[in-house]
Amino acid sequence: MRVPRPAARGHEDTTRILFAGLSAEARFPIHRMTDIDVRHLEPELLDGLPADDPRAIASRRDLVRINALMFQARIMASLMRQNVQKPPLRILEIGAGDGKFMLAVARLMARHWPDVEIVMVDRIGLIGEDLRSSFAELGWRAQPVTADLFDWTQDRPFDLVCANLILHHFDDMRLQELFSRMMTMAPMLVATEPLRAKVPLVATRFLRLIGACAVTLNDAAQSVRAGFRGTELSQLWQLSGGTPVMERRRGLFTQGFVGASTLDTK
């Protein structure tokens, strides 16, 4: 995602023209733009829509483009290469959505990590045979699971858990519960989440320039306000009994996190 630079002197007219088409809501009141010291969680519109609602379909389409603009797949792949020493045989993705994000990651990693089984969990079943076939072409076996993350259990352990733009949906108590569950399933979690900062928040209002729908415009800003900064995820991971490996900003819009369930896992 490219964020327009602040207008230089002599460009006031251009700036006024750019913002003239924005509604009052889209301009974000100053107190909401700058109130980022603490997380603010509100239900996102997409979560309340049926999977076949045209607004939900449009928003999921927007998310594919937003992930690409944020370089989320490349950031996730980079974190994997830097922190996972042994090629995994089984990966768990939580909050998999339509599966297109992890397919983009697989395309970056398949040469280095062949013959992977990826179990993709989401509360709504959106992954079809076409996407599974795309994974198969890379040598990965995709197994979609429709279930609630907090109810679902798995008998066989995983080598790695991945999370993209999902952890920010939960408050701190639920995150600690989720982290504790993840530690029983795999030795490591790699996550790419919204960075809670001024630049990402301001950038969300320009998503209309790529044709983002109203649901996406609302949810993108809310995602930033519910996102993470500093060492917030590391602290929650440690409180859950794990060992933080790294946490820092990656790019302009992403908070990267890696946590191990034991001291000697990296």
C-alpha positions in Angstrom: 0.0 0.0 0.0 1.4 3.4 -0.9 0.8 6.2 1.4 0.7 9.7 -0.2 3.2 12.0 1.3 2.1 15.2 3.1 1.4 18.0 0.7 4.2 20.4 0.2 3.8 24.1 0.3 2.1 25.3 -2.8 0.1 22.1 -3.2 -2.8 23.1 -0.8 -5.3 23.2 -3.7 -4.4 19.7 -4.8 -4.9 18.4 -1.2 -8.2 20.1 -0.9 -9.4 18.5 -4.2 -8.2 15.1 -3.0 -10.1 15.3 0.3 -13.2 17.0 -1.1 -14.7 13.7 -2.1 -14.3 12.1 1.3 -17.2 12.0 3.7 -16.9 13.3 7.2 -16.6 9.8 8.5 -13.8 9.0 6.1 -11.8 12.0 7.2 -11.5 10.5 10.8 -11.8 13.0 13.7 -8.4 14.0 15.1 -9.0 12.3 18.4 -9.6 9.0 16.7 -6.6 9.3 14.5 -4.2 10.0 17.3 -5.7 7.8 20.0 -3.5 4.8 19.3 -1.6 4.4 22.6 -4.1 1.6 23.6 -5.9 -1.0 21.6 -9.6 -0.3 20.7 -11.6 -3.3 19.8 -15.0 -3.0 18.0 -16.8 -5.7 15.9 -15.8 -5.5 12.3 -18.6 -5.4 9.7 -17.3 -8.4 7.7 -17.5 -10.7 10.7 -21.2 -10.1 10.9 -22.1 -10.7 7.3 -23.1 -14.1 5.7 -20.4 -15.5 3.6 -22.5 -15.1 0.4 -23.5 -11.5 1.1 -22.4 -9.3 -1.8 -20.7 -6.9 0.6 -18.8 -9.8 2.2 -17.7 -11.0 -1.2 -16.5 -7.5 -2.2 -14.7 -7.1 1.1 -12.8 -10.4 0.8 -11.8 -9.3 -2.7 -10.5 -6.1 -1.2 -8.5 -8.1 1.4 -6.6 -9.9 -1.3 -5.5 -6.6 -2.7 -4.7 -5.1 0.7 -2.6 -8.1 1.6 -0.7 -7.6 -1.6 -0.2 -3.8 -1.1 1.0 -4.5 2.5 3.4 -7.2 1.2 2.0 -9.5 3.9 2.9 -12.7 2.1 6.5 -11.6 1.6 6.7 -10.5 5.2 5.3 -13.8 6.4 7.7 -15.8 4.2 10.6 -13.7 5.4 9.8 -14.4 9.1 9.5 -18.1 8.3 12.9 -18.2 6.6 14.6 -16.3 9.4 13.1 -18.1 12.3 12.1 -21.7 11.3 15.3 -23.6 11.0 14.0 -27.0 9.8 11.5 -27.3 6.9 8.1 -28.1 8.5 6.0 -31.1 7.5 2.7 -29.8 9.0 1.6 -26.2 9.3 -1.5 -24.9 10.9 -3.0 -21.6 9.7 -5.6 -20.0 12.0 -8.1 -17.6 10.5 -7.4 -18.8 7.0 -10.3 -17.0 5.3 -10.5 -17.9 1.6 -7.0 -19.4 1.7 -5.5 -17.0 -0.9 -3.1 -15.4 1.5 -1.4 -18.7 2.5 -1.4 -19.8 -1.2 0.7 -16.7 -1.9 3.0 -17.7 1.0 3.2 -21.2 -0.3 4.3 -19.9 -3.8 7.2 -18.1 -2.1 8.2 -21.1 0.2 7.4 -24.3 -1.8 10.9 -24.5 -3.3 12.5 -24.4 0.1 9.7 -26.3 2.0 8.4 -29.2 -0.2 5.8 -31.7 0.6 4.0 -29.7 3.3 0.6 -30.5 4.8 -1.3 -27.2 5.6 -4.4 -27.3 7.8 -6.4 -24.2 7.4 -8.9 -23.3 10.1 -11.6 -20.7 9.8 -15.1 -20.4 11.3 -16.5 -20.0 7.7 -15.8 -22.6 5.0 -14.6 -20.6 2.0 -11.8 -22.9 0.6 -12.9 -24.9 -2.4 -11.3 -27.5 -4.6 -9.8 -25.0 -7.0 -7.7 -23.5 -4.3 -6.7 -27.0 -3.0 -5.6 -27.9 -6.5 -3.4 -24.7 -6.6 -1.7 -25.9 -3.4 -1.3 -29.4 -4.9 0.5 -27.9 -7.9 3.1 -26.6 -5.5 3.4 -30.0 -3.7 1.5 -28.8 -0.6 -1.6 -30.6 0.7 -4.3 -28.2 1.9 -6.8 -29.4 4.4 -9.5 -26.8 5.2 -11.3 -27.1 8.5 -14.5 -25.1 9.4 -14.4 -24.6 13.2 -14.0 -22.1 16.0 -10.4 -21.7 17.0 -11.3 -22.0 20.7 -13.2 -25.3 20.3 -11.2 -27.1 17.7 -8.7 -29.8 18.7 -6.2 -31.8 16.8 -4.6 -35.1 17.8 -1.4 -34.8 15.7 1.0 -32.0 16.5 2.1 -29.3 14.0 5.6 -27.9 13.3 4.4 -24.3 13.0 1.3 -22.1 13.5 0.7 -19.1 11.2 -1.6 -16.2 11.7 -2.3 -13.3 9.4 -4.6 -10.4 10.3 -6.5 -12.5 12.8 -5.0 -11.9 16.3 -6.2 -8.3 16.5 -9.8 -9.6 16.6 -9.3 -10.8 20.2 -8.9 -8.9 23.5 -5.9 -9.6 25.7 -7.6 -12.3 27.8 -8.8 -14.2 24.7 -5.3 -13.9 23.1 -3.7 -15.5 26.2 -6.2 -18.3 26.0 -5.5 -18.7 22.3 -1.8 -18.6 22.7 -1.9 -21.2 25.4 -3.8 -23.5 23.0 -1.4 -22.9 20.2 1.6 -23.8 22.4 0.1 -27.3 22.9 -0.2 -27.7 19.1 3.2 -26.5 17.8 6.6 -25.2 19.0 6.3 -21.9 17.2 3.8 -19.2 16.1 4.6 -16.7 13.3 2.2 -13.8 12.9 1.7 -10.7 10.7 -0.7 -8.3 12.3 -1.8 -4.7 11.7 0.6 -2.1 13.1 -1.2 0.4 15.4 0.4 3.7 14.3 -0.6 7.0 12.7 0.7 6.2 9.2 -1.4 3.0 8.8 -4.4 4.7 10.2 -4.2 7.6 7.9 -3.5 5.2 5.0 -6.8 3.4 5.5 -8.8 6.4 4.2 -7.0 6.2 0.8 -8.3 2.6 0.2 -11.3 4.1 -1.6 -8.8 5.1 -4.3 -8.4 1.4 -5.1 -12.1 0.9 -5.1 -12.5 -0.6 -1.6 -16.1 -1.1 -0.5 -17.7 0.6 2.5 -17.2 -2.6 4.6 -13.5 -2.6 3.9 -13.1 1.1 4.6 -14.7 0.7 8.0 -12.9 -2.5 8.9 -9.5 -1.4 7.8 -9.5 1.5 10.2 -10.8 -0.6 13.0 -8.1 -3.2 12.3 -5.4 -0.6 12.8 -7.0 0.6 16.1 -7.1 -3.0 17.3 -3.6 -3.8 16.1 -0.3 -4.0 18.0 2.8 -2.0 18.6 6.0 -2.3 20.7 6.2 -5.6 22.5 2.5 -6.1 23.2 2.2 -9.5 21.6 5.5 -10.6 23.2 4.2 -9.7 26.6 1.0 -11.7 26.1 2.9 -14.6 24.7 5.2 -14.6 27.8 2.2 -14.4 30.1 0.8 -17.4 28.4 3.9 -19.4 29.2 5.9 -19.0 26.0 9.2 -17.4 24.9 9.1 -14.4 22.6 11.6 -14.7 19.7 11.0 -11.4 17.9 8.5 -8.6 17.6 8.9 -5.5 15.5 7.5 -3.4 12.8 7.9 -4.8 9.3 7.3 -2.3 6.5 5.0 0.6 7.0 1.8 -1.3 8.1 2.7 -4.6 9.7 3.7 -5.8 13.2 5.6 -9.0 12.9 5.8 -11.5 15.7 7.5 -14.9 16.4 6.9 -16.8 19.6 8.3 -20.2 20.7 6.6 -22.5 23.1 10.0 -23.6 24.6 13.3 -21.9 25.2 15.2 -24.1 22.8 12.8 -23.8 19.8 13.9 -21.4 17.1 
